[in-house]
């Protein structure tokens, strides 16, 4: 009888420990996802700030290429955030659509900056526009050929 109670206690204790471990891991993973989503969503304020900075650079234009490289870096950062959000919460989520709208504005301002450099500084930068689709599934550009 004592062996049966010992076995039952072990099973109950094992179940309890496994449940606690599962809850802790699930909570940590959930917290990490929510933290990343909050950071990406709060990025809208940063994108708006970048747009204002580029606007100020356009008004007080100088031929310092560091400004253009910094603006390009910010554009890449915003694009990465959009890709992350699309993967985690979907292409048609309002937070993703808000970032896409801001990205378009940022890309337009960046394009104006490139135009100013090409016209006023004798450079010959090429403009490349990245467009985001809201269709479900992968676009042709996202499909990798492994053959």
ZIZI-V288414 format. One record per helix or strand of 3 or more residues. SS is the DSSP state (H for helix, E for strand). FROM is the first residue (numbers start at 1). TO is the last residue. If there is no record, write none. Layout:
SS FROM TO
SS FROM TO
//
This chain:
H 2 59
H 65 89
H 94 120
H 140 142
//
